[in-house]
Structures are given as C-alpha cells and as structure tokens.
Amino acid sequence: MPWPARTLDLGLREFGEVLRLQQDLVAKRQAGTIPDTLVLVEHPDAITMGRSARPDNILDAGSIPVCAIERGGDVTYHGPGQLVAYPIFLLRESERDLHRYLRGLEETVLRTLAEFDIAGSRRPGATGVWTVNATAPRKLASIGVAVRKWVTLHGLALNVNTDLARFAAIHPCGFEASVMTSMARELGPPVDFAAVKDALAKHMAAVFDREGLVDSR
C-alpha cells in the first residue's frame, strides 16, 4: 500500500539554505512529525564534495562556493537550469538496501527522460544516468545520497537546461567535464522545466510507491 508523501517545490534557493532545510526535515521525519517529503529545487552556482571527493577534482572554482557534505560520491556542480531532487524518505523494512535505493533513483530519471523522448541508460560502476551511446555515453544526471536512521537525504541532479560550460571548474565525479550533457543539448531547444518537475515527481511516486508527490505540490 502506498505511503503518504508530499512535494516541496522551492524554486531557486541557495545550496546552504536547502542543506539546512534537509537536515531539519530529516529530524522531523525521524520523529514522525512529517510525511515522506520530496524537495525539488534549483540552486545558484555551487560545487559540492561528497565523502569520497578528491580535492584535485576541483580545477578552478573561482567565485563558486564549495561545500563538503555527507553524501556519497565525488565532486559535482549545481546551477540554474538543473533540477535537483532531495527525497527525505523513511525507508521501509523492505526498502532498506542502498543499492536498491540508488537504482530506484536512476529508474526515476530514466522514466522521466523517456517522457521527453530521450533514451537514458545505466553505466556499470558509475552511478547516475547516461545517454545511450556505446562508444561515448554522456552523463545527464548525477546521484549521491546519505541515510540517517533509514531516512534519506541528498539525492539527484538532472541537467535540464544547465549551462554545461560551468562544469569546466571541476572533474565531475572524476570524469572530464566534456562527459556532461543536458536534456536541452540532446533535444536541441530549451526544455519546459516545469514539465520535467511534474514528470519527475510522478515517476518518483511510482518507483517508490509514495502517494501524494504530484497532488500535494
């Protein structure tokens, strides 16, 4: 039976502000005072370093703020035109497998891309979502998560209309910046950002068996 959930659509918010909000939501979810919550947001320019980040993967941050956080993974970039989703979910007994959870986030993105006629794929050993290209796949979405007492935080970043030149400041997830792509690059024209939000919330609800992620927005 689906669990009740809600979506918080924050628009454009600073990374640090939303990090503090996530921490507050996690504490409330652990206490049982809020339902599972999907946070959708765009960030101004920010670089984040996960638990396995190598400092030399930051090439030239310039004025972009850099934040070390508890999620898994290496270095990544957030910026306007990128849809970031932070599920604050209490994993049920049957869901308490982090590999399964990561595959669920990938599946959510794959189904979202399919609505826009983009074929996405998984790449063994490289969590995230990639284009379908046997010789030179490009990365559309990055994923890095953390879990506290089986409540999830952090999540995924899907490049919708992102300025890909901004990735030149880093080696994203240890790769060359040229590996990154966006929905807009794959399709040609800019993509309806609101439509991508709606699709992602819908597919998150279906993949994780949560009810209310679309209706509660």
Secondary structure as GFF3:
##gff-version 3
##sequence-region A 1 217
A	DSSP	beta_strand	3	12	.	.	.	ID=ss1
A	DSSP	alpha_helix	15	31	.	.	.	ID=ss2
A	DSSP	beta_strand	36	42	.	.	.	ID=ss3
A	DSSP	beta_strand	46	49	.	.	.	ID=ss4
A	DSSP	three_ten_helix	55	57	.	.	.	ID=ss5
A	DSSP	beta_strand	66	68	.	.	.	ID=ss6
A	DSSP	beta_strand	75	78	.	.	.	ID=ss7
A	DSSP	beta_strand	82	88	.	.	.	ID=ss8
A	DSSP	three_ten_helix	93	95	.	.	.	ID=ss9
A	DSSP	alpha_helix	98	115	.	.	.	ID=ss10
A	DSSP	beta_strand	120	123	.	.	.	ID=ss11
A	DSSP	beta_strand	126	131	.	.	.	ID=ss12
A	DSSP	beta_strand	139	148	.	.	.	ID=ss13
A	DSSP	beta_strand	151	159	.	.	.	ID=ss14
A	DSSP	three_ten_helix	164	169	.	.	.	ID=ss15
A	DSSP	three_ten_helix	172	174	.	.	.	ID=ss16
A	DSSP	three_ten_helix	177	179	.	.	.	ID=ss17
A	DSSP	alpha_helix	183	187	.	.	.	ID=ss18
A	DSSP	alpha_helix	193	208	.	.	.	ID=ss19
A	DSSP	beta_strand	210	211	.	.	.	ID=ss20
###
